[in-house]
């Protein structure tokens, strides 16, 4: 055996033997982390997992004896223990020496219980990795230190990012085979950083390890004194799980089952998707929109005062509200929307290719409806991330397409970029109506409205030609912020400066557009959404014409700004948050609107009785308390034209 | 920022299991819970009571009986059915009954006839289209790859290479006539999770899990309990009183005991944590076909 197989440091046998009650008390308060491991065939995935099981003493003597015997018989490590044999379960795989499906493994430390999805590295098994990743809080991407960043590494990273995993660990494995050379490690980290940024991965944690020898798995390795970061287990024990950010979102629960034991009790059972619910909370049932108040949160043990995302509960209401399986119970003042046409990313998982126009079952949350998919807008080459034209999607293909459902479904954008994904109301599966096989997984981007069936007329003078004539790169500078923040003032300055630089621009101003194009719209949430959608479409046409478009709208909702972002070519949407404290904007009150809103004369006013959802990660943020309008305009132009 | 409440691992596991139980009840036509009376079944039953409270779980319990279970198991089985307000169905394969199949004389045929065949017959007889089972993925290698909703053909076969992908918490319960699904609500629980949950929730379990002086004989390296007069003693064998308990419960002639002094749940957990052999070691079934024993049995229709 190797010299690093010391007693694992993260399990306290002493406490078990000395004071089992104390031990149980500690372990009742453990949290849970689910993660996936992905790597190429020979990156040492199974070995790493075997090592984690071994080090956390999840392997018993009889299993170890069998493992030693198996290692000698069919192992690939000579006389040494082949940890991979612990993990590679099915007989067919053991013969081939590879893992072919998703396998789940379990181990625990003092602080956490871990569920590991072991997912295969071959290209044809994209579906397995997406499956394993869908329930994971974190991804461990393995790289063989001798080989560096490979096509497979890029593919795994892309898929992990696509499914919305925000915690990525880059485990540079087999460091023992490159003599623990820091230069090798640094080179790989640099290569990966460049790639990760190019696909939108904002952060990752890299570490040099050896699954075979045990370096930097449970604690710092003497072989890598130059590495100051955490060991793998240490990181896994402390990283924040998605469940925490899920709780901060508005309350949503998909109704699974109506509990009606007798005429005196009527409860609605489900697992809370996001947010928190308390006794006395005002709720809204969707899609009907009926409202009521939570009277009880029922469990077998006792009624609860509050329940949070992740818990399975039964809710009772104060009124007899019509509510059944498939409905969504949501916070009354912040409900999700319902729609029947969407743009979505689709991962095809069946041998039989996707048929545009064919009806499939679509299951999302607890809703099952019939859906048809249009011809894909494009397919993604998972190795290069290039967008390719596609008429259909084949097994393991990933593409973007519009789809329509036969009735409205309650949904939320899956949103992988900004926060933890809205899995329950944004993720769906497609089921073949004949075979009942699960043929695809998908993630909703946003809803489409009307007129989506008008087909495109191809034009000969392309958008590239328009832009070329003007000798500029089209863009949308999308200003968002409270009323009175200074959007129009700064936008006007930006346009003047760009005009002086001979740039072709157009300023779409909120108030002006509402005098013409959008004069039929009011200020309800639905009308605000439509207002932004129309402005987005106009801005898109203008970028097609080669213009730099500047828009100045409150645009209070993240989802609509995201919708507009998605309409534009990648990189052309630049979100500019004009960030002013509400108190400052209200103090200025240039148009006297805040006063009217406070007095109740003006309804649905952003910041007062209608929410403003600030951008979480805008391209540009202007702090109006720290700079003048002139300085702000300069800063924006510097970002647009570096 | 609101101070968020971090659910513990057991709270998350419980919520997931309850979600699964409710999905099946909402989508299947005629579900049933396979109840083996062991500790995993005990937890699964407790979770079902939680999932549907204040209603009783809206499906029956099915015990596929081999007639060779420990007496204490039959006692707890009947008591739990009464307490949960659920219908109890007991099925014994009439052919095995008629041929007098027993674990002493018939070896692997005993499991095949009573359990594998018995289960298929019972599911066909009642027309159940979804059956809950208490299997866990940490038990055995082929289980680690099985889905939570495990699809079975009309002849109850399992094809490990053609499993439905399972994403997020979306389960596809659709099937054609004659086909069925086996559902494993506690797939993601480990043996320790089960014990901790029993401890925290006072879940009733068979007393055989706790150490007590019991009559035993040692045979082929296994410590067997002489549970009733049907146990044929070999020449020279004499039951010896030993303080023993069981880590897993099956047919008494096939289930090995361990010598133990653990009389309380914390002591049992303590012993479990400090032990150096795996749970299923006491069971003869995994040894039948080398490393792939269970996988082969599952393809044939064993749970």
Contacts between the chains, C-beta under 8 A, distances in Angstrom:
chain1	res1	chain2	res2	distance
A	13	B	273	8.0
A	13	B	274	7.1
A	16	B	270	5.9
A	16	B	273	4.9
A	16	B	274	5.9
A	17	B	270	7.4
A	17	B	274	6.5
A	20	B	266	4.6
A	20	B	267	7.0
A	20	B	269	6.4
A	20	B	270	4.1
A	21	B	266	5.7
A	23	B	270	7.8
A	23	B	273	7.8
A	24	B	196	6.7
A	24	B	199	6.5
A	24	B	266	6.2
A	24	B	269	6.6
A	27	B	196	6.6
A	28	B	8	6.4
A	28	B	10	7.0
A	28	B	196	6.7
A	28	B	200	6.5
A	29	B	8	5.8
A	30	B	8	6.1
A	30	B	9	4.9
A	31	B	6	5.4
A	31	B	7	7.3
A	31	B	8	6.3
A	31	B	9	6.2
A	32	B	7	7.9
A	32	B	8	7.6
A	32	B	9	3.8
A	32	B	12	5.0
A	32	B	13	7.4
A	58	B	138	8.0
A	60	B	275	7.2
A	60	B	276	5.7
A	60	B	277	5.0
A	60	B	278	4.1
A	60	B	281	7.6
A	61	B	276	4.3
A	61	B	277	5.4
A	62	B	277	4.7
A	62	B	278	5.6
A	62	B	281	4.9
A	63	B	278	5.4
A	66	B	291	7.6
A	70	B	291	7.2
A	89	B	141	3.5
A	89	B	142	5.6
A	89	B	144	5.3
A	89	B	145	5.4
A	89	B	295	7.8
A	90	B	141	7.4
A	90	B	142	6.0
A	90	B	145	6.1
A	90	B	160	5.6
A	90	B	292	7.8
A	90	B	295	6.0
A	91	B	291	7.1
A	91	B	292	3.8
A	91	B	295	5.8
A	91	B	296	7.8
A	92	B	160	7.7
A	92	B	161	7.2
A	94	B	291	7.0
A	94	B	292	7.9
A	100	B	161	7.6
A	101	B	145	5.0
A	101	B	160	7.3
A	101	B	161	7.7
A	101	B	163	7.1
A	102	B	145	6.8
A	103	B	144	4.6
A	103	B	145	4.7
A	104	B	137	4.9
A	104	B	144	5.6
A	104	B	145	7.7
A	104	B	187	7.4
A	104	B	188	6.8
A	105	B	137	8.0
A	105	B	138	7.8
A	105	B	144	6.5
A	106	B	137	7.1
A	106	B	138	4.8
A	106	B	188	7.4
A	106	B	190	4.8
A	108	B	9	7.9
A	108	B	190	7.4
A	108	B	192	7.1
A	112	B	9	7.2
A	113	B	9	4.0
A	113	B	190	7.6
A	113	B	193	7.3
A	115	B	188	5.8
A	127	B	165	5.5
A	128	B	165	7.4
A	130	B	165	7.7
A	130	B	167	7.1
A	131	B	165	4.5
A	131	B	166	6.2
A	131	B	167	5.6
A	134	B	167	4.2
A	134	B	168	4.8
A	135	B	167	7.8
A	135	B	168	6.5
A	135	B	169	7.6
A	241	B	6	8.0
A	243	B	6	7.3
A	243	B	7	6.6
A	243	B	12	7.7
A	244	B	4	4.9
A	244	B	6	6.8
A	247	B	2	7.4
A	247	B	4	4.4
A	247	B	5	7.1
A	248	B	1	7.5
A	248	B	2	6.3
A	248	B	4	6.8
A	256	B	19	7.1
A	256	B	22	4.4
A	256	B	23	6.3
A	256	B	26	5.6
A	257	B	22	4.8
A	257	B	25	6.1
A	257	B	26	5.0
A	257	B	52	7.9
A	259	B	52	6.6
A	259	B	54	7.3
A	259	B	55	5.6
A	260	B	55	7.5
A	261	B	54	5.3
A	261	B	55	4.0
A	261	B	56	7.8
A	265	B	54	6.0
A	267	B	54	7.9
A	269	B	22	5.7
A	269	B	51	7.4
A	269	B	52	7.7
A	270	B	22	7.7
A	271	B	15	5.8
A	271	B	16	8.0
A	271	B	18	7.3
A	271	B	19	4.5
A	271	B	169	7.2
A	276	B	2	7.7
A	298	B	53	7.0
A	298	B	54	7.2
A	299	B	50	6.7
A	299	B	53	7.0
A	300	B	49	6.1
A	300	B	50	4.4
A	300	B	53	4.1
A	301	B	50	7.9
A	308	B	4	7.2
A	308	B	5	5.1
A	308	B	7	7.3
A	310	B	7	5.2
A	310	B	11	7.6
A	310	B	12	6.0
A	310	B	15	5.7
A	311	B	7	6.9
A	311	B	11	7.1
A	311	B	15	5.2
A	312	B	14	7.4
A	312	B	15	4.2
A	312	B	16	8.0
A	312	B	18	3.9
A	312	B	19	5.4
A	312	B	22	7.5
A	312	B	51	7.1
A	314	B	53	7.3
A	325	B	26	5.5
A	349	B	165	5.2
A	361	B	174	7.0
A	363	B	170	5.6
A	363	B	172	6.9
A	364	B	170	7.6
A	366	B	23	7.8
A	366	B	26	7.2
A	423	B	168	4.9
A	423	B	169	7.7
A	424	B	168	7.2
A	424	B	169	7.2
A	427	B	167	6.7
A	427	B	168	4.7
A	427	B	170	6.9
A	428	B	170	7.2
A	429	B	165	8.0
A	429	B	167	5.9
A	429	B	170	5.0
A	429	B	172	6.4
A	431	B	172	5.5
A	431	B	174	5.8
A	436	B	172	7.1
A	436	B	174	4.0
A	436	B	175	5.6
A	436	B	176	6.4
A	437	B	164	6.3
A	438	B	164	4.5
A	438	B	165	5.3
A	438	B	166	7.8
A	438	B	167	7.8
A	438	B	172	4.7
A	441	B	165	7.0
A	441	B	167	4.7
